[in-house]
Amino acid sequence: MKFMLTKSQLNQIIKEELNAVLKEKYFRPAEFDPRAAKEYPKYAGKLSDIYKSDPKQATSLAGSLDEPIDVETPDTDEPDEQHLSYGTQQFKQESPVTMHGMHTGNIEIYFHTQEKKWLVNYFVLETNQGKNSFVFNPGLSKEFSNFEEALEYYNHNADKKIT
């Protein structure tokens, strides 16, 4: 019996396995290994404090002293909200939109960390000279401060519902 996989199915399996492995083990560069022997333990706190404000300087000093830098590390490689850069899209979900069996657009929902708002963006399918493209539609796109309202609007339009 042959087992057939499409390229996209194989890529999805590889991606899931890679994510599972990475979540099991958090990798850190050698200069941040807290198990490393310390020649100058009295500098550990100072190097850690300097690193928080100026990572390049702390890394340089640690290299000169041949000393590891003790910094707190998360349990996973996912950034917490406090450390997300401005404009970062968090919790993003996308879905096609179909009407009467025809693909008419795409919709996405995500939390915008800078604006502290839920955005639901709607993209309509446009055909120009035989080429299809999705164009942002500001009239159908909405901002929400409340997740439940954003989710309701998204699910009303999306083929892939979020439960």
C-alpha positions as CSV (number, residue, x, y, z in Angstrom):
1,M,0.0,0.0,0.0
2,K,1.5,3.4,-1.1
3,F,1.0,6.5,1.1
4,M,0.9,9.6,-1.0
5,L,1.6,13.1,0.4
6,T,1.4,16.4,-1.4
7,K,4.2,18.8,-1.1
8,S,2.0,21.1,1.0
9,Q,1.1,18.2,3.4
10,L,4.8,17.3,3.7
11,N,5.7,20.9,4.5
12,Q,3.0,21.1,7.1
13,I,4.1,17.9,8.8
14,I,7.8,19.1,8.8
15,K,6.7,22.5,10.2
16,E,4.6,20.9,13.0
17,E,7.5,18.6,13.9
18,L,10.0,21.4,13.9
19,N,7.8,23.5,16.1
20,A,7.3,20.6,18.5
21,V,11.1,20.0,18.8
22,L,11.8,23.8,19.3
23,K,9.2,24.0,22.1
24,E,10.8,21.1,23.9
25,K,14.2,22.7,24.0
26,Y,15.0,26.4,24.2
27,F,18.4,27.1,22.6
28,R,20.7,29.8,23.9
29,P,24.0,31.1,22.7
30,A,27.0,30.0,24.7
31,E,27.6,33.5,26.2
32,F,24.3,33.2,28.0
33,D,24.8,29.7,29.5
34,P,24.1,30.1,33.3
35,R,25.8,26.7,33.9
36,A,29.1,28.0,32.7
37,A,31.8,28.5,35.3
38,K,32.2,32.1,36.4
39,E,35.6,33.6,36.9
40,Y,34.1,36.8,38.3
41,P,30.8,36.0,40.0
42,K,30.6,39.5,41.5
43,Y,30.1,40.9,38.0
44,A,27.2,38.5,37.1
45,G,24.5,40.9,38.3
46,K,26.2,44.0,36.7
47,L,26.6,42.3,33.3
48,S,22.9,41.2,33.4
49,D,21.8,44.8,34.2
50,I,24.0,46.3,31.5
51,Y,22.6,43.7,29.0
52,K,19.1,44.9,29.6
53,S,19.9,48.5,28.5
54,D,22.8,47.9,26.1
55,P,23.2,44.3,24.8
56,K,26.2,45.1,22.6
57,Q,28.2,46.6,25.4
58,A,27.4,43.8,27.8
59,T,28.3,41.2,25.2
60,S,31.6,43.0,24.6
61,L,32.4,43.2,28.3
62,A,31.4,39.6,28.9
63,G,33.7,38.6,26.0
64,S,36.6,40.6,27.4
65,L,36.1,38.9,30.8
66,D,35.3,35.5,29.3
67,E,32.3,35.6,31.5
68,P,28.8,34.3,30.7
69,I,25.8,36.7,31.0
70,D,22.9,35.5,33.2
71,V,19.7,36.7,31.6
72,E,16.2,35.4,32.2
73,T,14.9,33.3,29.4
74,P,11.4,32.3,28.6
75,D,10.1,28.8,28.6
76,T,9.4,29.0,24.9
77,D,10.6,31.0,22.0
78,E,7.3,32.9,21.7
79,P,7.7,36.6,22.8
80,D,5.5,37.8,25.6
81,E,3.3,40.9,24.9
82,Q,5.7,43.2,26.8
83,H,8.5,42.4,24.3
84,L,6.6,42.5,21.0
85,S,7.8,45.2,18.7
86,Y,5.4,47.9,17.7
87,G,3.1,47.0,14.8
88,T,3.5,43.3,15.5
89,Q,0.5,41.1,14.6
90,Q,-0.3,38.6,17.3
91,F,-2.9,35.7,17.1
92,K,-3.3,36.1,13.4
93,Q,-5.9,34.0,11.6
94,E,-6.8,34.1,7.9
95,S,-9.7,32.6,5.9
96,P,-11.2,32.7,2.4
97,V,-14.6,34.2,2.0
98,T,-17.0,32.6,-0.4
99,M,-20.5,33.6,-1.5
100,H,-22.7,31.3,-3.5
101,G,-19.8,28.9,-3.9
102,M,-17.5,31.5,-5.4
103,H,-14.3,32.8,-3.8
104,T,-14.9,36.5,-3.4
105,G,-12.3,37.6,-0.9
106,N,-10.1,36.9,2.1
107,I,-10.5,38.0,5.7
108,E,-8.0,38.1,8.6
109,I,-8.1,38.9,12.3
110,Y,-5.2,39.8,14.5
111,F,-4.3,41.8,17.6
112,H,-2.2,44.8,16.8
113,T,0.2,45.3,19.7
114,Q,0.9,49.0,19.1
115,E,-2.7,50.1,18.9
116,K,-3.9,47.5,21.4
117,K,-6.9,46.7,19.1
118,W,-8.3,43.8,17.3
119,L,-8.3,44.3,13.5
120,V,-10.4,42.4,11.0
121,N,-9.2,43.2,7.5
122,Y,-11.3,42.3,4.5
123,F,-9.7,41.9,1.0
124,V,-11.9,41.6,-2.0
125,L,-11.0,39.7,-5.1
126,E,-10.4,41.9,-8.1
127,T,-9.7,40.8,-11.7
128,N,-7.6,43.1,-13.9
129,Q,-6.6,42.0,-17.4
130,G,-7.2,38.3,-16.5
131,K,-5.1,38.5,-13.3
132,N,-6.7,38.0,-9.9
133,S,-5.5,40.0,-6.8
134,F,-6.9,40.7,-3.4
135,V,-7.3,44.4,-2.5
136,F,-7.8,45.8,0.9
137,N,-11.4,47.1,1.4
138,P,-11.5,49.8,4.1
139,G,-15.3,49.8,4.1
140,L,-15.6,46.1,5.1
141,S,-12.5,46.2,7.4
142,K,-13.1,47.1,11.1
143,E,-11.2,47.8,14.3
144,F,-12.4,46.4,17.7
145,S,-11.3,47.0,21.3
146,N,-13.4,43.9,22.3
147,F,-12.2,40.5,21.2
148,E,-15.7,38.9,21.2
149,E,-17.0,41.6,18.8
150,A,-14.0,41.2,16.5
151,L,-14.5,37.4,16.6
152,E,-18.2,37.6,15.8
153,Y,-17.5,39.9,12.8
154,Y,-14.7,37.6,11.5
155,N,-16.8,34.4,11.9
156,H,-19.8,36.0,10.2
157,N,-17.7,36.4,7.0
158,A,-15.0,33.7,7.2
159,D,-15.2,30.2,5.8
160,K,-12.8,29.0,8.5
161,K,-14.6,29.8,11.7
162,I,-12.7,30.3,15.0
163,T,-14.3,28.4,17.8
